[in-house]
Amino acid sequence: MKKWEYATVPLLVHATKQILDTWGEDGWELVQVVPGPNNPEQLVAYLKREKQA
């Protein structure tokens, strides 16, 4: 069975693509983007990747 690890990353509006591209190069897959808990205008990305043995 696959095992996963997860990360939450704040997204800066002016650098969203650069941030996601950087994490993607490290093998992270975007799962969802949601408003931040303290500020709905601040977005938070949830990412996952397969855990290495």
Secondary structure, 3 states (H helix, E strand, C coil): CCCEEEEEEEECHHHHHHHHHHHHHCCCEEEEEEECCCCCCCEEEEEEEECCC
